[in-house]
Amino acid sequence: MAARADPAAPARKITFFHASAVVIGEAGVLIRGPSGAGKSGLAYCLAAAAEGAGYFARLVGDDRIGLEARGGRLIAHGHPSILGQIERRSQGVFHVPFLPAAVVRLVIDIAAAGEATLRFPEPEDESVTIEGVRLPLVKLRQDAAAGGLALSILADLRLRRLLP
């Protein structure tokens, strides 16, 4: 017999944001920033660097990410109309392996062009609350190279014990 949704259960609230997300191992990484900041490029490089380091890595979504709080965790969902697609600037849209959802364990904020980032962040700048869920936050400069940032993010995930 097929399972059916409980009609008395509350509807899930998923809000879509302009962001990208990948999953590395079991850790979802949400990448936020202004349009043109390099979210897609960082997502692509992060997944490639993770796979190169021997980790499981998949795109969750690019450009539009649905976020919902469930059981004290933040779940990122790729937008159904563009699952498995990622834009590479000046090259077009590519189809890549994906997972439709992941539990977010780290948030990356890419600063707007000209926006300063702290060299030594204060403790209150090292986390963010999204949809009521508090998560570690890393702020990056927009003008940094995505490949180098990807390696830095992998190291950060290891330091936080989110990867072996």
BELURVEN-V860172 format. One record per residue. N is the residue number from 0. RES is the residue in three letters. SS is DSSP state (helix for helix, strand for strand, loop for the rest). OMEGA is omega in radians with two decimals (none if undefined). BURIAL is # if it has 24 or more other ideal C-beta (glycine too) atoms within 12 Angstrom, else .. Layout:
n=N res=RES ss=SS omega=OMEGA burial=BURIAL
n=N res=RES ss=SS omega=OMEGA burial=BURIAL
This chain:
n=0 res=MET ss=loop omega=-3.12 burial=.
n=1 res=ALA ss=loop omega=3.09 burial=.
n=2 res=ALA ss=loop omega=3.10 burial=.
n=3 res=ARG ss=loop omega=3.12 burial=.
n=4 res=ALA ss=loop omega=3.10 burial=.
n=5 res=ASP ss=loop omega=-3.11 burial=.
n=6 res=PRO ss=loop omega=3.12 burial=.
n=7 res=ALA ss=loop omega=-3.13 burial=.
n=8 res=ALA ss=loop omega=3.13 burial=.
n=9 res=PRO ss=loop omega=3.11 burial=.
n=10 res=ALA ss=loop omega=3.10 burial=.
n=11 res=ARG ss=loop omega=3.12 burial=.
n=12 res=LYS ss=loop omega=3.09 burial=.
n=13 res=ILE ss=loop omega=3.12 burial=#
n=14 res=THR ss=strand omega=-3.12 burial=.
n=15 res=PHE ss=strand omega=-3.13 burial=.
n=16 res=PHE ss=strand omega=3.04 burial=#
n=17 res=HIS ss=strand omega=-3.08 burial=#
n=18 res=ALA ss=strand omega=3.01 burial=#
n=19 res=SER ss=strand omega=3.11 burial=#
n=20 res=ALA ss=strand omega=3.05 burial=#
n=21 res=VAL ss=strand omega=3.02 burial=#
n=22 res=VAL ss=strand omega=3.10 burial=#
n=23 res=ILE ss=strand omega=-3.00 burial=#
n=24 res=GLY ss=loop omega=3.06 burial=#
n=25 res=GLU ss=loop omega=-3.06 burial=.
n=26 res=ALA ss=strand omega=3.04 burial=#
n=27 res=GLY ss=strand omega=3.11 burial=#
n=28 res=VAL ss=strand omega=3.12 burial=#
n=29 res=LEU ss=strand omega=-3.11 burial=#
n=30 res=ILE ss=strand omega=-3.10 burial=#
n=31 res=ARG ss=strand omega=3.08 burial=#
n=32 res=GLY ss=strand omega=-3.13 burial=#
n=33 res=PRO ss=loop omega=3.11 burial=.
n=34 res=SER ss=loop omega=3.13 burial=.
n=35 res=GLY ss=loop omega=-3.08 burial=.
n=36 res=ALA ss=loop omega=-3.13 burial=#
n=37 res=GLY ss=loop omega=-3.14 burial=#
n=38 res=LYS ss=helix omega=-3.12 burial=#
n=39 res=SER ss=helix omega=3.14 burial=#
n=40 res=GLY ss=helix omega=3.11 burial=#
n=41 res=LEU ss=helix omega=3.11 burial=#
n=42 res=ALA ss=helix omega=-3.13 burial=#
n=43 res=TYR ss=helix omega=-3.13 burial=#
n=44 res=CYS ss=helix omega=3.14 burial=#
n=45 res=LEU ss=helix omega=3.11 burial=#
n=46 res=ALA ss=helix omega=3.14 burial=#
n=47 res=ALA ss=helix omega=3.13 burial=#
n=48 res=ALA ss=helix omega=3.13 burial=#
n=49 res=ALA ss=helix omega=3.11 burial=#
n=50 res=GLU ss=helix omega=3.10 burial=.
n=51 res=GLY ss=helix omega=3.12 burial=.
n=52 res=ALA ss=loop omega=3.08 burial=.
n=53 res=GLY ss=loop omega=3.13 burial=.
n=54 res=TYR ss=loop omega=2.95 burial=#
n=55 res=PHE ss=loop omega=3.13 burial=.
n=56 res=ALA ss=strand omega=3.11 burial=#
n=57 res=ARG ss=strand omega=2.97 burial=#
n=58 res=LEU ss=strand omega=2.96 burial=#
n=59 res=VAL ss=strand omega=3.11 burial=#
n=60 res=GLY ss=strand omega=3.12 burial=#
n=61 res=ASP ss=loop omega=3.05 burial=#
n=62 res=ASP ss=loop omega=3.13 burial=#
n=63 res=ARG ss=strand omega=-3.11 burial=#
n=64 res=ILE ss=strand omega=3.05 burial=#
n=65 res=GLY ss=strand omega=3.13 burial=#
n=66 res=LEU ss=strand omega=3.06 burial=#
n=67 res=GLU ss=strand omega=3.03 burial=#
n=68 res=ALA ss=strand omega=3.11 burial=.
n=69 res=ARG ss=strand omega=3.10 burial=.
n=70 res=GLY ss=loop omega=3.14 burial=.
n=71 res=GLY ss=loop omega=3.12 burial=.
n=72 res=ARG ss=strand omega=3.08 burial=.
n=73 res=LEU ss=strand omega=-3.13 burial=#
n=74 res=ILE ss=strand omega=3.07 burial=#
n=75 res=ALA ss=strand omega=3.13 burial=#
n=76 res=HIS ss=strand omega=2.98 burial=#
n=77 res=GLY ss=strand omega=3.12 burial=#
n=78 res=HIS ss=loop omega=-3.05 burial=#
n=79 res=PRO ss=helix omega=-3.07 burial=.
n=80 res=SER ss=helix omega=-3.11 burial=.
n=81 res=ILE ss=helix omega=3.11 burial=#
n=82 res=LEU ss=loop omega=3.08 burial=#
n=83 res=GLY ss=loop omega=3.13 burial=.
n=84 res=GLN ss=strand omega=3.10 burial=#
n=85 res=ILE ss=strand omega=3.14 burial=#
n=86 res=GLU ss=strand omega=2.99 burial=#
n=87 res=ARG ss=strand omega=-3.03 burial=.
n=88 res=ARG ss=loop omega=3.12 burial=.
n=89 res=SER ss=loop omega=3.12 burial=.
n=90 res=GLN ss=loop omega=3.12 burial=.
n=91 res=GLY ss=strand omega=-3.11 burial=.
n=92 res=VAL ss=strand omega=-3.12 burial=.
n=93 res=PHE ss=strand omega=3.04 burial=.
n=94 res=HIS ss=strand omega=-3.12 burial=.
n=95 res=VAL ss=loop omega=3.06 burial=#
n=96 res=PRO ss=loop omega=-3.08 burial=.
n=97 res=PHE ss=strand omega=2.89 burial=#
n=98 res=LEU ss=loop omega=-3.08 burial=#
n=99 res=PRO ss=loop omega=-3.10 burial=#
n=100 res=ALA ss=strand omega=3.10 burial=#
n=101 res=ALA ss=strand omega=3.04 burial=#
n=102 res=VAL ss=strand omega=-3.12 burial=#
n=103 res=VAL ss=strand omega=3.11 burial=#
n=104 res=ARG ss=strand omega=-3.11 burial=#
n=105 res=LEU ss=strand omega=3.09 burial=#
n=106 res=VAL ss=strand omega=3.07 burial=#
n=107 res=ILE ss=strand omega=3.03 burial=#
n=108 res=ASP ss=strand omega=3.04 burial=#
n=109 res=ILE ss=strand omega=-3.10 burial=#
n=110 res=ALA ss=loop omega=3.06 burial=.
n=111 res=ALA ss=loop omega=3.11 burial=.
n=112 res=ALA ss=loop omega=3.12 burial=.
n=113 res=GLY ss=loop omega=3.13 burial=.
n=114 res=GLU ss=loop omega=-3.11 burial=.
n=115 res=ALA ss=loop omega=2.99 burial=.
n=116 res=THR ss=loop omega=-3.11 burial=.
n=117 res=LEU ss=loop omega=3.09 burial=.
n=118 res=ARG ss=loop omega=3.09 burial=.
n=119 res=PHE ss=loop omega=-3.07 burial=.
n=120 res=PRO ss=loop omega=3.03 burial=.
n=121 res=GLU ss=loop omega=-3.13 burial=.
n=122 res=PRO ss=helix omega=-3.13 burial=.
n=123 res=GLU ss=helix omega=3.11 burial=.
n=124 res=ASP ss=helix omega=-3.06 burial=.
n=125 res=GLU ss=loop omega=3.08 burial=.
n=126 res=SER ss=strand omega=-3.14 burial=.
n=127 res=VAL ss=strand omega=3.07 burial=#
n=128 res=THR ss=strand omega=3.13 burial=.
n=129 res=ILE ss=strand omega=-3.13 burial=#
n=130 res=GLU ss=loop omega=3.11 burial=#
n=131 res=GLY ss=loop omega=-3.12 burial=.
n=132 res=VAL ss=strand omega=3.14 burial=#
n=133 res=ARG ss=strand omega=-3.07 burial=.
n=134 res=LEU ss=strand omega=3.04 burial=#
n=135 res=PRO ss=strand omega=-3.07 burial=#
n=136 res=LEU ss=strand omega=3.01 burial=#
n=137 res=VAL ss=strand omega=3.11 burial=#
n=138 res=LYS ss=strand omega=-3.10 burial=#
n=139 res=LEU ss=strand omega=3.08 burial=#
n=140 res=ARG ss=loop omega=-3.12 burial=#
n=141 res=GLN ss=loop omega=-3.03 burial=#
n=142 res=ASP ss=loop omega=3.10 burial=.
n=143 res=ALA ss=loop omega=-3.12 burial=#
n=144 res=ALA ss=loop omega=-3.07 burial=.
n=145 res=ALA ss=helix omega=-3.13 burial=#
n=146 res=GLY ss=helix omega=3.10 burial=.
n=147 res=GLY ss=helix omega=3.10 burial=.
n=148 res=LEU ss=helix omega=-3.13 burial=#
n=149 res=ALA ss=helix omega=3.12 burial=#
n=150 res=LEU ss=helix omega=3.11 burial=.
n=151 res=SER ss=helix omega=3.13 burial=#
n=152 res=ILE ss=helix omega=3.07 burial=#
n=153 res=LEU ss=helix omega=3.11 burial=#
n=154 res=ALA ss=helix omega=3.12 burial=.
n=155 res=ASP ss=helix omega=3.11 burial=#
n=156 res=LEU ss=helix omega=3.10 burial=#
n=157 res=ARG ss=helix omega=3.14 burial=.
n=158 res=LEU ss=helix omega=3.12 burial=.
n=159 res=ARG ss=loop omega=-3.13 burial=#
n=160 res=ARG ss=loop omega=3.05 burial=.
n=161 res=LEU ss=loop omega=3.03 burial=#
n=162 res=LEU ss=loop omega=3.10 burial=#
n=163 res=PRO ss=loop omega=none burial=.
